[in-house]
Amino acid sequence: LSWAPRPGLSPATAATLLASGPEGEMLCLDVAHRPGQAPCVRLTGRYLLPPCKQRWHTCAVFLPQGELLVCGDRRGSLLLFPFSSSSGQAAESTSIANGVSDSVSEDSSSELESSCLSHKRILPLVSPLSVLFGLHGKTGVTSVTCHKGCIYSTGRDGVYRQLHLRDQQLEVLRKHRPCKGLQWIEELRFTPDGDLLVLGFHADNFVVWSSRTSENLHCIPCGGGHRSWSYCSSPSAEVFAFIKSGDVMLHCCEAEPCEQQVLLASLHGRQITCVRRLGAMEVPGHAALNVLVSGSEDTTACVLALSAHSRAAVPLARLSDHISSVRTLALASSTGPGDEGCGDEGLSALLFSAGGRAQIECYRLLCAGDPESAVESLESAVACQVIHVASHRLDEHWERKKNRHKLVKMDPETRYMSLSVVPGTSTKQLLTPWKFLAAACSDGSVRVFGLLEAARNLVLVAESFHHQRCVLKVEAFLHTGTGGERLLLCSAATDGSIAFWDITGPITDATDTLHRAEGDMQPLALGAPLLTIMAHSCGVNSLHVSKVPEGQYLVASGSDDGSIHVCLLEVAVGRGEATAGTCLQVLERVSRPCAHAAHVTGIRVLRPDLLLSASVDQRLTLWCRSPGKLVPLSTTFFHVPDLAEMDCWEVVEAGGELRYYCVLCGQGLEMLCSTAPSDPMPLEAPQQGD
């Protein structure tokens, strides 16, 4: 038995009772009650639960949008049923008492039973419209609730899930794991100030976990997971009641004043390892907001809004699907309404995150201004919806291989060091709904993955172990010329080498194979690189490829030894065979030893004659590139220790002035702004003969 409040019924006078019976039949009963009268029961629906060993429901909720009922069962499944209040009109109302009386007649139960049996012949047995079988495992669904158009379900599998309806079907948006060890999640409660409280049992304690502050608000020793319990809290006190060994136990305590105040909330619990800018948004009542995504060693990624005016960074959403540190991020912008950038429709992009344990997660991010929010609240001014699209782990991929006993198992400790989204093309043979992603791996391989967002399928399509050592960086870029379009890839390793690949052929072959094999395939070989250059004496920690107006490419890199290397490439595409016709030629190479006093972990080509580099020595240096040399223009000291990565973008201000912005991450996060010099003047005097 379970109660479910139904829209349209006053909670003070009526409620809906759901009862599970034999053979998976669930009855829906409207119970009306008034002071001085006996309750009146009316059968309004009959529903059929899917076959399983333990065939009964555990929780239910009526959706405000449309006449629909969502319930969870003991098998861990979520079910969607149609509900029509008019269907119960065919069944005659049944009263438990004769007339209006304070007492109930002795044969009322038999009358109710015979009435329900007669009404069951009238009402049809309804099957579910949508079934997510075993969504919460075999331990069952503990609660279902609705909030702001989304459905939330909890279970004893240690996660709660966020879902929505699409074409009368339940669709999982994402799953959340509140904290380590909280396996028995019982209920979710949304507070008026925007916090989400997770109620459950951790070991032998009942805990109330705050999703906003990521801490236990209350911890009550009670002996462990109780099936019958109730919790109520107020600003002055909290009460927890439960049944233990047949006894009703009550725990009461007064609210204690908070002795500590958070001056500045942290974005992550450990070092921030990567950061990417999603775009800018115009929100009423606020200056333009920059939406960023950061990843950390604390195994989470965070979508945050950064206001340059108020200098506040506010988390919008936190992604916690990784089981190890998040090392790298990549964004693929959408097309059509909601493109990356500033607009009324907001921002939409695919986010790829990867890191330890050879794990890649993919999400769809949708950010928009919330017109119903308070103007003074930055946190509620932007609404961010996160949809989990797909995930991939190499060890799970290996388990699905045929004849795997003949192969050497992949290293489970493989880490993804860098990601790069392969640009889309307009070439007819390359047009495909698949998106491709290149990854640099610590086991010495360069891997290419394919994503079909509609099917939520992420597969490994090609790989190469050319480097034979840890690959640190990858950058994919598109070449367009008289010979056609070519997809090129640049990879850098710990020995200081940079390799250039033509991946047009492998991606074309992978697309054909995926169409024939319906989304599954054995990885292809990337082949040999077109060109390999030794740019540094040790590992390449930063890499950037930029196209210059002449159709050539500048490849800038920074190393562990503090040096910077820039080379100018020319791509020539023959009209013969597709791959064999691609040729790379190095036109110019410039190296600047000891450009920094420590690892160069961030570099960007801003213009053909302007470079920006950042290092662990906490210096941000602007360089002027001229034929054969790099000359420093300016140096700015920043405050973030142990710099891990940098991202840059340009903004044209209202007066037409061009400004460059960069965000730096490491042991903290910092955003800097610089005006583009119209005529670069070097800091050091030119040498004789220059």
N, C-alpha and C positions, 0 to 999 in steps of 0.2 A: 504494500500500500504506500502511496505517496500523494501529497497534496501539491497542486500546481495552480498558482493564481492565473486567472484568464482575463484578458482584456475584454471589457464590456460588463464584467461582473463586479459588483461592489464588494471589496474584501470584508466589509463589516456585516454583510447579510448573505453572502454566497461564496462558494469555493468549488473547485473541481477536484474530485478524487479519482485517482487512477489505481486500478486493481488488476494484478496479474494472476491468471488462473492456469488451469491445466492446458496442455498442448499449445502453449505460447499465446493464449488469447488474453488480451488486455482490454478491460472495460473502462470507459470514461463516463463518470457520473457527476452530474451537477447537484450539489448539496446546498439547499437554501435553508437559512435558519433565522428566526426572528425571536425576540424576547417574548416569553409567554407561550410560545408555540413549539411543537415538536419539529425536528428537521424534516424537510421534504426532499426526496431523492428522485432524480430523473436520469435515465440512461440516455446518453447522447452519442455514443460511438463504440464500435468494436474494432480492435486492431490486432493484427497477427504479427508476432515477433518472429524473426528468422530462426531456423532450427539451430540448436546448440545444446550442450549438456545441461547448462544451468539457464533455463529459458524464462527469465523474468526481468522486468525493468527495475532500475535502481533510482532514476531521477527523470524529471521531465520539465519542459518549459514551453509555454505558448509564445509564438513569435508575434511581435506587434505588427510586422508587415505581412498582411494577408492571413488567411485562416490556416495556419500550419502549426504542427506540434512536433517538437524535437525531444527525443528521449534517449537515455543511455541504458544499456542492459548489463547484466552480470558478466557477459562475455567480453566486455570492453568495447562494444560497438555503439555507434551513433546512428539513430534512425530518424527519418523525416516522414511524417504522416500528414495527409490532408485532413483538415478538420472543418466541419460545417456545423454551426450552431443550429441551423434549421433542420438538420437531419434528425435531431432529437424530438422535433415537434411531432413526428409520426408516432413516437412512443408516448403513451398516456402518462401524465405525471402521477407519481406514486407517493403517498403520504405514509409515514410510519405510524401515525396515530389516527384514530377515527375522530374527525372534527377538530376543533380547536381545544386542546387540553394540555395540562401540564404534565400529565402522566402518559406513559406509552403503554398501549395495549399488549397483552401477553402474546397474542398471535401475530404481532407486527412483523417479526422476522420472517415468518412463513409467508405472509402476504407480500413482503418485499421480494422474497426469493421467487415466488410464483409470477410476480409481475415482471421481474427482470427476465425470467425464462421466456415469457410471452413476447417481450419486447425484443429479445435477441433474435427471434424468428423474423422480425420486421427489419431490423438494422442489418446491413451487409457487413461481412468481415473484410476490413480494409487492409491491404498490403502496403508496405512502405514505399514512398516515392524514391528515396535515396537511402543507401546503406553504406556506411564506412565500417566494414567488418573488422573487429579486433583493433580498433584505433588506439585504445589504451591498454592493450595486452589482455591477458587472461584474468587479471585481478579486478576488472570491472570499472565502470564509470561512476564517479562519486557525486558529481554535480554538473548541471548545465544552466547557464545564465545568458542573458542578452545585455549588451551595453553599446550604445551608439551605433546601432546597425550591424554589429558583429555578434557572433555566438562564441561563447567560451565554455570549454569543457575541461574537467579535471578528472584525474584517475590516480590509482595507486602505483603508477609507473614512474612517478617522480617528475612529470611534466604536465603543463596545462597547454591547451591548444586554442588558437584563435581561428575561427571559420567564418565563412559567409555563404550566402545563397547565390547561385548562378543558374538560371534556367531550371528552377525547382530541384537543384542538386546541391548537396553539401560539398563545399570545397575548402580544404585546409589552407589557410594563409601561412601560418607559421606555428612553431611550437616553442615553448619557453620552459627553461629549467631554472626554478627560482634559486636554489642553493644546493650545495653538495650535501647529500645525506637525507634531504627531505623527500623521501620516497612516497610517503602516504599523504597526498594532497587531498583535502576534503572539500574546500570551498574557496571561492573568490569573492571579495567584497570591494566595491569601488567607493572611494570616499569623496565627499563634496569638493575637497581641495585637489582632486586629480590623482591621488595615490591609489595604487592597487595593492590590497592586502591579501596575502596568501595564507589560508588557515590549513593546518595539517599537523601531522605527528612526526616528530624527529626523535628516533630512538624511543625513550620512555617519557618524552615531554610533548605537551601540546604547545605549538609555537604559532605566533602571528608574525609573518615576514612582510616587510615593506619593500615593494619593488622599486620605489623611488630612492630610498637610502641604502638598499641592499643590506639590511640588518634586521635582527630579531627585535621586534618591539616588545613582545611578551613571550615568556617561556615558563610554562606551568608544569611542574612534575605531576604526572597522573598515572604513570605505569605503562603507557603505550597506546596503540591505536584502538580506540573505542568506537563501536558502531552506533551507539546512542549517546549524543552529546549536544550541548548548546552553548553558545558564546554570545555575550553582549558586552559592549563597552560604551563608555561615555567619557567626557572630559574629566569627570571626578572619580570614576571607579570602573572596574571591569569584573565580570562574573562569568565563571565557567562551570557548567554542570555536566556530569557524566555518570553513567551506570557502571559499577565495578563489582563483580561477584554478587549481583543481585541487589546491591546497595546503591542508593542515589547519593552521589557525592557532590558537594558544592564548594567551589573555591571563589572567595571574594577578596579583593584587595583594592585599596585606594590608589588613585593615580599619584605617582611621585613627580615632583617638579623636575624638569630637565635641567641638569647642572652644567651641560655643555651646549655651546652654540657653534654651529658650522659657519665659519666666516667665508670660506670658499670651497664649494663642493668639488670633489675630484671627478675627472672624466673617466679615468681608469685606475685600477688598483696597482698596476705595474707599468713598466716603460711602454710608451707608445711607439710602435715599430713602423707604422706606415700611415699615410694620410692622402686623401684625394678630395678634390673639390667637385661637388656635384653641379653647382650652379648658383645663381643669385635669384632672389625673390623679392618682389615688392609687396609689403604687407601694410595695410592701412594702420596708421598710428605709429609706424616704425620706419626707420631708415632701411635702405636695401640690406637684406640679410644674405650672408653667404652660407650655403648649406654644405657641410663637409662630412666626410666619413673617415673615421680613424680606426685602426686596429692595434691590438696590444698583446703583450705577453700574458695578460690575465685571461686569455682565451675568448675575449669578446670583441666585437666591432660596435662602434657607436656612431649613429647619425646625429649630428649636432648642428645647431644654428649659431652662427657667429656674427655678432653685431659690432661693426667697427665704431659706431657712434657711442653705444653704452659699454663697449669693451667686455661684453658678457658672452660666454659660450654656454649654451643651454642644450642638454641632451634631448633629442626628439624620440629616438628609439634605440634600443640596445639589442644586439644580435648575439645569442649565446649558444649557437649550435656546434661550435668547435670544441674538440676534446683536447686540443693543445693550442699553443700560441698562434696568433694570427700574424703572419709575416708580411703579407703583400695584399694589395687591393687593386682592382681594375674596374673601370666603368665603361659601359657601352650605352651610348645615348640612344633614345628612341627617335622615331620619325613621326611626323604629323603633329597633332595637338599635344602639348605637353613636352615639347622638345627641351633639351637641356638649354638652360639660359634663363632669362628673365621674361616673365609673361604672366598674364592673368590666370592661365590654366595651371600654372605650377610647374613642377619638375617631374620628369619620369625617366628612369634609367635602369639598366640591368647592372647589378653589383656582383662582382666575383670576389670572394675572399678565400685565401689559402694560407697554409702554414704547416705546422708540424703534423706528424702521423699521416702524411700524404693525403690530406683532406682538402677538398674544394667545395665551397658552398656558393650557391647562386640565388640571388634575391631580385625581385622587382620592387623598386622604390618609387613611391608616388607621394610627392610633397606638394601641399597646397595651403594657401591661407585659409584660416578658419574664420568666417564672417561672424560667427556667434560668440567668439571668444572675447574676453576683456581686452581693451586696447592696451592697458598698462602691463599686461602679462605677456612677456616674450615667449614663455614656455607654451602657453595655450594659443599663441597667435598663429603657429604653423602646425598643421596636422600632417603627420607622416604615416602612411600606410606601408607596411612591409609584407610582401608575399614571398614565401619561400618557394623557389621554382624547382631546384634540383640540387643534388649533392653527389660527390664521387669520392671514393677512397680506393687506393691502389690494391690494398689487401683484399677488399671485397671483390674488386675486378679480377684478381688472380684466382679467387675461389671459384669463379664462374667459368674459368678457362677449361677447354677440353684437353685431356692428356696432360694435366698439370703435374702429374707425378714424374714426368720426363723433363720438367723444366726446373730451373733454379728459382726459388721463391724470391719475390722482390723484398727489399729491405723494409721492414715495417717502420723503421725510424727515418725514412726518407722525408725530407722537408721541401716544400715549394718555396723557393727564394724570391721569385719574381713572376708576375703575370703581365700579359699584354694582349689586348683584344685585337684580332686580325681585322683590319678595316674592310667594310663592305665594298663591293664593286658594282659597276653597271654592265660588265661584260656578260653576254647572254649565257655562255657556258658556265659562268660562276654565279649567276643569280640563283639563290637558294634560300629557303626559310631558316637554314642552319646558320648559327653564329659560331665562329671558331676562336679559340683561345690558346695562346702559346704560354708555356710554363717552363721556367728554369728550375731544375731539380738538383738536390744535394747529392744524388747518386750518380751524377755525371751525365744525365740525359737532358735532352730538349724534347718536350712532349707537346703535342697539339691535341686539343679536345674540341669536340663538336657539341653544340647545345641546340636542341629543338624545344623552344619554350612552350609551344602549344601542347606537346606531349610530355613536358617536364622530364626530358631525357638528356643526360650529359654523359658522353662516351669518349673514350680514348681512341683517336683515329690514326695517329702517327707518332713516331718517336725515333730518336737517334742518340747513340752514346759516343758521338765523335769526340767530345772534349776529354773523356776519360778522367774527369775530376769535377769537383763541385762547380755547377753553373750558377752564377750569381745574378745575372741580369739578362732580360730579353726585351726586345723592342720590335714590333711589327709595323711595317709601313707599306703604302701602296704607291707603285710607280705607274704613271700614265705618260705614254709617249707615242711616237709614230708607230712603234712596233706592237702597240696594244698595252693592256694593263697587266702588271705583274705584282704578285704578292710576295714581298721580301721580308726576311726576318734577320735580326741581328742578335747574337748571343755572346756573352762575355763570361769568362771563367776565372778561377783563382790563380791561374798561371799568368794572367795579364793578356791573354789572347782574346781577340774579338773575331767571331766568324759570321759570315754573311751567307744566307740561304735563299734560294728561290723555292718557295713552298706552293707555288701555283699548281704544279702537277699533282703533288700529294693531296691537296685540298680538293681539286677537281675529281680525282679518283675516289677520295673518301666520300664526296657528295654522291657520286653514282652508286657506290657500294651501300651507303646508308639508305638510299631510296630502294634499292633492290632487297636489302636484308631487313627492312623495316626497323631501322634504328639500332642495329647491333652489328659489330664487325670485329675482326682481328686487326690490331694496329698495323699500319703500313710503315715502310721505311722512309725516312726523310731524304735519304741519299747523302751525298757528300756536299759540303758547303762550296759555294762559288769562290770564296776568297777568305783567307785567314790572315790577320795581321797581328803582330806582337806590339801592343800599344803600351804596355806597362811591364814592370818587373815583378809585380805581384797582383793580388786580387783586384778586380774591377768592381768598385762599390756603387758607382753611379754611371748611368748611360742615358743618352738622349739623341734622337735622330730628328733632324729638321730639314724640310725642303727649302731650297733657296730659289729665287725667281728664275734662274737660268735652267731649271729642271734638274739641278744637281742636288746632292744631299750632304749636309754637315753632320758628322757623327762625333759627338763630344763625350768624353769619358773621364772619370776620376778614380783614383786608385788608393790602396792602403798606404802607399809610400808618399802620399801628399801631392802627387803629380797630376797634371791635367793634359789630356791628349785630344787633339782635334784633327780630323781628316776630312777632306773633301772628296766625295765619290761621284762618279759618273756611271749611269746605267745605260747600257746599250742592249737593245732587244732585236735579234735577227728575225727574219721572216721564215726561217726553216722550222725545225722541230721546236715545240713550245719551251721545254726546259733547257735544251742544249743551246738555244739561241740567246740566252741571257748572259751578259758579260758585265763585270764590274771592273772599273779602273780607278785607282787612287790618283787624283790630280795633285793633291797637296797634303802634307802632314806637318802639324805643328805640335811640339811638346813643350810643356813648361814644368821642369822638375822643381820640387819643393815649392809648389804654388801655395801650399798650406803646410802647417806644422803637424798635422795629423791626418787621419783618413778623410778623404773627400767623399762624403756620402750623399751629396746632392749637386746636380749640375743641370742647367737648362740653356738652350740656345734661344735667346730672346729675339735677336735679329741676326742677319748674316754677319754683322760686324760687332755684335754684342752678346756676351755670355755672362751667366751668373753661376757662381759656385758657392757651396756651403760645406763646412768641415766640422769635425769634432772639436777643432780648436776654437769653436764658437765665433768664427769670422765668416761673414757673408761678403763676397768680393765680386765686384762688377769688372769684367774684362773687355778690353777693346781688341777685336781680332783684325789684324791686317796681314797682308801677305808675308808668311814666314815667321810671324811672332804673335804673342799674346802679351798685352800690356795692361796692368791693373789701372782702373779708373778711380775706384773708391772702395773702401772697406768699412763695413758696419759690424759692430759686435752685437750679438744677440744673447739671450739669457737662458736658452735651453741647453742643458748639458747632454752629453752622449747623443748627439744628433744622429737620427736614424734615416730620415728621408725629408725631401722637400718637394712641394708642388707649387707651380707658378701659373699665373694668368694675367691677362692685360685687360684694362678697362678704359674706355674713352669717356672722360668726364664731360660735364655739361658744356664747358667752354671749349671743347675739342682737344683738351690736353690728354695725352696718353700716359697712363700710369701702369706700372707693373706691381702686382701684388704677389707675395709668396708666403706660404705657411710652412713652418718648420715644426718637426715633432721629434721627440726623444724622451727625456725626463720632463715632459711638459709639452705645451703647445704655444706657438707664438706666430702672429701674423705681422708682416712688415709691408711697407709701401714705399715705392721709389718712382720718381719722375724720370721718364726716358730722356736721356741727353740727346739733343738734336745734332750736336757736333762733338763727338767724344774727344776729350783731351786727356792724355795719359798723365798719371801721377809722376812717373819717372821721366827724366830727361832722355830724349833719343840719343842713341850712341852715334859715334862718328861713322859716316858712310850711310846712315839711314836716310 
